Amino acid sequence: MTIKIERIKISDAELKKVVEGAVRHCVANKATFSAYDITIGLRNAIGPAVEINHDRVKAMVHTYMRDTDEFSYGATDNGQYLIYAPVIVNDFKFVFGDGQTPVLGQLKSPWEDVYPDSTAIHKMSYNKASEELRILFISGNTECEYYDVPELVWFAFKDASSKGKFYHQHIKGKYNSNF
């Protein structure tokens, strides 16, 4: 008597979750890995009953690595990914492969900059993570920093028809500042 095992196909959405989880696991363990390593690891973990197509896994790994901003990476000649932990310097992320040489330069700043059409304000910048607001005034070329400014205030400030009026009514004297 012959027993036939029917292999289960996993949907792209389910496979994507599993692949991204495997990549994050490798990153958390600072492992060097390739898409093939992920495929073999999934096949070993899930077993032969589930069909794991390497081409699908490879495409998902490459897409995830290309699109993620959770970490930075480099690639070796044999297709392995080298994970680099980011270092924050003056509001910019730098990553160091050998501990000394930046392998990727300036990445996305955490600051959102707006150059409003205003007679009073030249530039407004907001850092969502630290809730800091920077305002560069036209007169005197003075920059002020305000701390613990809620994101909703930032949204309202950007949308205000008069930036100077909004500043005087809702920001000046209401938040801690360097001014």
N, C-alpha and C positions, 0 to 999 in steps of 0.2 A: 504494500500500500504506500502510495506517494502522498506526502502532505505538501500542499502548495501554500506558501505564505504570500498573502497579498500585501504589497507595500502601501502604506498610507501616504498620500501626498499632502504636504503642509501648504497652506495658502501663503501668498507673498507677504501679506500683513503679519501673519504669525511668524513666518521665517524672519522678517525684518526685525521684529521685537527680540527674537532669540539671538540674531546676529549682533544687533547693537548691544545687547546685554553681554555677549561674549567679548566684544571689543572693549566695553567699559571694564570688564573683569581683567582683561589683559593690561589695560592702562592702569588700573588701580594697583596691580601687582608689578608695574613697571617692566612688563615683559616685552621683548622684541618678538614680533609675530608677523605672519603673512596671512593672506586670505586662505591659503591652503591649510595652514595650521588651524584656522577657525573651522573650516569644513571638517577636517579630521576630528577635531575636538567635539563638534556637534554630533558627528556620526557615532563616536564612541559613547557620548553621553546619552543620546537618544536611543541608539540601538538600530538593528537592521530593519525593523518593521516600518520605519519612517524614511521616506526617500528624501535625501539631502543632495541636491544637485550643486556641484561645485561652481558652475558658471553663474548660477543665481546668487550663491553666497559671495562669490568674488565681486560681482557687480554691486551688491549691497554693501560690502565692506569698503570698496573704493568710494562709493557715493557717500557713505557715512563719514569716512575719514576726510573727504574733500569738503563736505558741508558743515562739519562740526566746528564750533568755536569753544568747546569745552577744554581742549588741549591742543597742543601743536605737535607736529610730527615731521620726520624726515623719512626718506625711503632709501634702502640700500640697493645695490646693483641686482641682487637676487630677489627683489620684490618684498623684502621685509620692511615693516614699519618700525621706526625708532621713535619712541614717545619722549617728548621734552616737556618738563614741567615749566609753566610760565613764571616769570619773575616780574613784579610790577616796579617800574622805575619812573618817577615823575608822571604818573597817570598813563603810562604806556606799557604794554606787555612786551617783554623780551624773553626769548627762550634760549637756553644754553645747552648745547649738546655735550660738550666736554667740560662743562663747569666754568669755562672762561670766555669762549668765543660765541657771540650771538649768531645763531644759525638762521633765525628769522628776525627781521628788523621790526620796525614799528607796526603794531597791529592796531585794531580799532580802539580808539580812545573811549573811556567811559563817559565822556562829556558830550552832551548834545549842544551844539552851538547854533545860535540864531542871530542873524544880522537884520534887525527890524527896520522898517521904514519909520524912523522916529527922529524928532529934532533933539531929543534929550539923550537917547541911549544908542551907542554904536554897536554893542555886542552883548548878548545875554547867553550864559552857559549854565547848564544844569547837569549834575551828576546824580543819577537816580539812586545808586548804591549808597552814597554817603549823604544824600539829601542836601548837597551844597549848591548854592546859587551864586554865580559870579556875574557882575554887571559892570561893563566898561562904558563910562559916561563920555559923551562927546566933549562937554566942557571940562577943561583941565586934564583930559585923557586919564581920568581917575578910575581905578578898578576897585570895587567893593566885593567882599565875600560875605555871604549870609549862610548860617548853619541851621540844620534841622528844619529846612523848608519842605513841607509836604509836596508830593508830586502834583496833587490837585491844584495847588497854588501856581506851580510852574505851568500847568496846562492853561489856567485862567490868564496868567501873565502873557503867554504867547498869543492868546486869542483876544486880548484886550485891544480896543481900538486906539486907546491912548496909553502907550507904555509908561510915559512919565507920570501920568495921573494915577495909573494902577500902582506904580512903584510907591508913590507918596501915600496912597490910601491903604495899601495892603501889605507892603513889605518893610519900608523904612520904619525903624523903631519897633517892629513886631517880632523880629528874629535876632538872635545873637549875630554879631558881625565883627569884622576887623576894622570897621570904620568908626 
